[in-house]
Amino acid sequence: MRKLFVTLLFCVLGASVSAIASANEAAPASADPALEARVMAIAAELRCLVCQNQTLADSHASLALDLREQMRVMLRDGASDDQVRRFMTDRYGDFVLYRPPLKTTTFALWFGPLALLIGGLGVLFIVLRRRSRLGAEHFEADADVIDNPDNRDTTVEGVTT
């Protein structure tokens, strides 16, 4: 029993030590708070290419850290916010933008959900309209109506239905 306890203790300690050792340190922020605010504002508009459901500002992936550092360098060297966004879209395409521009290549992305909704509502309307025109002979009767045509309450094994 003592050996089992010692083994479990080493496993727990080993797991906690490895978790501490593998934790990422915080990325060094810029000494200039205005520059850091610009970097984070731009990064909030760009998608992390590794995570794909997080912004570059929220992501802790190594690629996101590298891209934020590259944005800091570009802004420090005098690039405008638009030039940084253009650099990212030239390098990674419109996918990197959370709000991609309206172009022929992104037309389905912008209007596809609306077209699917309208199409689905149209199909629903047509199906319901056709069903309302069908007679009762086209539908199966409910089981309780077949068993009890007078539709009175019945007791089955002490349970009232």
C-alpha angles and dihedrals in degrees: 000000000000091000090053091051092049091048092051091047091054091047092053093045092046092051093049093047092050091048091052093046093050096048113115118238118232114273112252108257122217118272088230111075092198091055091047090050090052091048092050092046091054092041090053089062095050128078121233107244092211100044097029092191097063134065121245087250092058099038124097095192115128091241090054091050090050093048092050089050090049089051089051091052093047093049092045089053090055104264117150124237090254092052090053091049091047091050090053094047092045090052101039105017130235090308090082091063120085089206105038117196121258105260135142089265093053098039093103090048092056101038103023096089091049091049091049091050093050091045092049092049089048092052091047091051092050094047093048092046092052092047092052090056094053120096126240091260090071093062131068116243119243115261094239092054091052092049094043111024092177087058092227124153113267133193118228117183092336094310118116115218 
